Amino acid sequence: MRLDPLLQELLPSFAVEAEEIAQSLQAGLVELEREISVDDRRKIYDGLARGLHTLKGTSATLGLEHLAELAHQMEDLLSPFRKELSRMPAELADALLRGADLFILNTKAYATGQDDELPPLPTLLTLHQLETLPDSRAASEAEPTLLEIHGAQSAQPVGLPPPPVAETPVESEVLQTSAASVPIEFEGSWRVNTGEVLSLMREVERLRELRLRLDDRRRDLEHTVNLIASEREAAGQGDGSPNRIRSADLRASVGSVIRALRDDGQEAEDVVATLEEGLKSISTLPLRTVLDPLQRTVRDLCRRSRKEARLSVVGGEISLDRRLLESLRAPLIHLVRNAVDHGIEIPQARRARGKHSEGAIVIRIEQRGNLVFIEIEDDGNGLDDQRIREEAVRSGLRSQAEIAVLLPNELHQLIFHPGFTTQAQVTATSGRGFGLDVVRRQVATLNGTLEVQSRPGQGTRFMLSVVAELGSSPVLMVRCAEQLFGIPLSSVESLLTAQQALLRVGRKRIQVEHRGQVMQVSDLGVLLGLRPLGMVEEGKPLMVLRSKGQQLALAVDEVLGDRDLVIRPLPPELRALPAYQGAAVLAQGQLMLIVRSEWLTDPERLLTTITSAGHRALVVDDSLTARALHRAALESGGFLVHTASSGQQALEQLATGSYDVVVADVMMMGMDGLAFTRKLRSRPETRNVPVVLVSARDADSDRARGMAAGADAFLSKKDCASGRLLTEVSSVMSRIRRQA
């Protein structure tokens, strides 16, 4: 179709506008099927009428008469129900939703120059008799009949796209949804508010003025430096001239420049913050632009499966980078579809279990600095652990023996394996076992994490965390032993100092009274395995943390102040560590780990730390990464693990605490692993402690030197990477127990 060139240029803007209107139509139609107040119904009907009128008028103006006619037909269908303010029958909503889909498909095709491939637009929404619709007053009681569409005998009109329940192929099924719920993107263009651009221009002017002032400060400093140089030269020549500069004048000059630079620095900080906010407003969109269309997805899936479910969103107003939103779209679509198809039961089954006939699907979003946490939870069946075990064995993923020892969270991770499914039959929406694998891989490409929790008969929760490219996180920087850590500032309520008068010391725990409340005191070094359990020293800083309703007083060695830092994900091999949510790079290039607030305040983990009767292990390595890897491996076997960054520090910890095994690196700075092992064997109190040496070298001569130093086992780094560390440690301990 050839339009006037001027009108053709307007088509991309109209396609974006039409998509926004179609999304509003979609949300309104889904809401009109529910029991809502008459006032709310009136507002929605009026909004739908305005949207359709805009689509009709703009289409006619651009010469798209057939699209104007489609919008007109949709108006005719809507009009009687708008007058009566009645609840909308599901069949009518089907027709209007599919009409909106077709409108968007056509406008997008015209805007991108692909209209030659479009089939002729049929007369889709003209009814033989409007009276064939169920009586609107009895629509909630009578079984509605299908609309008779002119020129078609089925509820699926000719030429319309299918409803948003996709068939195969496997990976594309997670990416498909209704046409109206897929935003139209045109390369190289964003819709930007004029006010936002003008605001950025004003900040650029401020930045230009600041640059000029900094040039003045530089000249002032150069002048002062030249005066000082002249003064020194005169002093060296013994010039007794009375015009020599006095020290007080120099101090005043330098002080003036310092004060001016401080003021300029504060203004620069303000300009950067304003520019950052301006860029965010331009390059981000609210999450609701992705989540609102999922109401349509839930509605259509329930219609096909004869289920009832309602989708609720908490935190949809949070704005994220447009590119991140687009990457999150497919995982969110699939997880919501998965909740309806696998989780939510049919109404009869839900009532038999004492549940409401309408299932609940809730999406919660929380942003902490530049970290975004998304939860998708349903109150349905939950995961069937027995079926997962059976399928894992049947498909060869795990042996019967391996399945028997898996923890629940490890078992649930199997559902993300490619091709894994517990569905007996393949349906239009699921059963091939690739959907969750697509979700996992998509989240991994975003350097994010994906977890699942489930309770049989009560529901399932998927938890995603990703990094937003824009923005920084306020972090409180603390020191524990010789290492620096960051605590999210949003979880820090207050700071206080440990005083023996306020501490309550019991046999297994220490508590402190603060503002009329008694809370547990934990040492960050103990929680992270940096040192054994001990008393909290007088005068030690305590941070009062609150996360997910839990409160804790956390003892650290020093509080170094707050910073605004960009938190990045940990490398893949460290993401399984539950204590850390990421890492940040400091000004001097040091890497600082950021500790999860919810991990610190988790009451079950704290109780385990205090009362654990498991084996204790000490990991000695001057590499932070190696310590973390060895610790993760041993903790997975039930060990309580402490770490030391040098042989000397390990000897100090062994002097105050007992351990069932020591894992030490051979190639350490200062005291190496061989010298450290010989030292242990020379002391009566540590002579019999099992020692496993780890080395990057794997020659027979290296192994012989390690055993000669007194080691009980010798592993290469390659052996540890392949998972042999836990097995070897257990073997050494068993062998020594038998010998004893």
Stockholm file with secondary structure:
# STOCKHOLM 1.0

chainA/1-740         MRLDPLLQELLPSFAVEAEEIAQSLQAGLVELEREISVDDRRKIYDGLARGLHTLKGTSATLGLEHLAELAHQMEDLLSPFRKELSRMPAELADALLRGADLFILNTKAYATGQDDELPPLPTLLTLHQLETLPDSRAASEAEPTLLEIHGAQSAQPVGLPPPPVAETPVESEVLQTSAASVPIEFEGSWRVNTGEVLSLMREVERLRELRLRLDDRRRDLEHTVNLIASEREAAGQGDGSPNRIRSADLRASVGSVIRALRDDGQEAEDVVATLEEGLKSISTLPLRTVLDPLQRTVRDLCRRSRKEARLSVVGGEISLDRRLLESLRAPLIHLVRNAVDHGIEIPQARRARGKHSEGAIVIRIEQRGNLVFIEIEDDGNGLDDQRIREEAVRSGLRSQAEIAVLLPNELHQLIFHPGFTTQAQVTATSGRGFGLDVVRRQVATLNGTLEVQSRPGQGTRFMLSVVAELGSSPVLMVRCAEQLFGIPLSSVESLLTAQQALLRVGRKRIQVEHRGQVMQVSDLGVLLGLRPLGMVEEGKPLMVLRSKGQQLALAVDEVLGDRDLVIRPLPPELRALPAYQGAAVLAQGQLMLIVRSEWLTDPERLLTTITSAGHRALVVDDSLTARALHRAALESGGFLVHTASSGQQALEQLATGSYDVVVADVMMMGMDGLAFTRKLRSRPETRNVPVVLVSARDADSDRARGMAAGADAFLSKKDCASGRLLTEVSSVMSRIRRQA
#=GR chainA/1-740 SS CCCCHHHHHHHHHHHHHHHHHHHHHHHHHHHHTSCCCHHHHHHHHHHHHHHHHHHHHHHHHTTCHHHHHHHHHHHHHHHHHHHHTCCCCHHHHHHHHHHHHHHHHHHHHHHTTCGGGCCCCCCCSCBSCGGGSCCGGGTTTSCCCCCCBTTCSSSSCTTCCCCSCCCSSTGGGGTCCCGGGSCCCCTTCCCCCHHHHHHHHHHHHHHHHHHHHHHHHHHHHHHHHHHHHHHHHHHHTTCCCTTSCCHHHHHHHHHHHHHHHHHHHHHHHHHHHHHHHHHHHHHEEETHHHHTTHHHHHHHHHHHHTCCEEEEEESTTCEEEHHHHHHHHHHHHHHHHHIIIIISCCHHHHHHTTCCSSEEEEEEEEEETTEEEEEEEECSCCCCHHHHHHHHHHTTSSCHHHHHTCCHHHHHGGGGSTTCCCCSSCCSSSCSSCHHHHHHHHHHHTTCEEEEEEETTTEEEEEEEEECSSCCEEEEEEEETTEEEEEEGGGEEEEEECCTTTEEECSSCEEEEETTEEEEEEEHHHHTTSSCCCCCCTTCEEEEEEETTEEEEEECSEEEEEEEECCBCCCGGGTTCTTEEEEEECTTSCEEEEECHHHHTCHHHHHHHHHCCSCEEEEECSCHHHHHHHHHHHHTTTCEEEEESSHHHHHHHHHHSCCSEEEEESSCSSSCHHHHHHHHHHSGGGTTSCEEEEESCCCHHHHHHHHHTTCSEEEEHHHHHTTHHHHHHHHHHHHHHHHC
#=GC SS_cons         CCCCHHHHHHHHHHHHHHHHHHHHHHHHHHHHTSCCCHHHHHHHHHHHHHHHHHHHHHHHHTTCHHHHHHHHHHHHHHHHHHHHTCCCCHHHHHHHHHHHHHHHHHHHHHHTTCGGGCCCCCCCSCBSCGGGSCCGGGTTTSCCCCCCBTTCSSSSCTTCCCCSCCCSSTGGGGTCCCGGGSCCCCTTCCCCCHHHHHHHHHHHHHHHHHHHHHHHHHHHHHHHHHHHHHHHHHHHTTCCCTTSCCHHHHHHHHHHHHHHHHHHHHHHHHHHHHHHHHHHHHHEEETHHHHTTHHHHHHHHHHHHTCCEEEEEESTTCEEEHHHHHHHHHHHHHHHHHIIIIISCCHHHHHHTTCCSSEEEEEEEEEETTEEEEEEEECSCCCCHHHHHHHHHHTTSSCHHHHHTCCHHHHHGGGGSTTCCCCSSCCSSSCSSCHHHHHHHHHHHTTCEEEEEEETTTEEEEEEEEECSSCCEEEEEEEETTEEEEEEGGGEEEEEECCTTTEEECSSCEEEEETTEEEEEEEHHHHTTSSCCCCCCTTCEEEEEEETTEEEEEECSEEEEEEEECCBCCCGGGTTCTTEEEEEECTTSCEEEEECHHHHTCHHHHHHHHHCCSCEEEEECSCHHHHHHHHHHHHTTTCEEEEESSHHHHHHHHHHSCCSEEEEESSCSSSCHHHHHHHHHHSGGGTTSCEEEEESCCCHHHHHHHHHTTCSEEEEHHHHHTTHHHHHHHHHHHHHHHHC
//
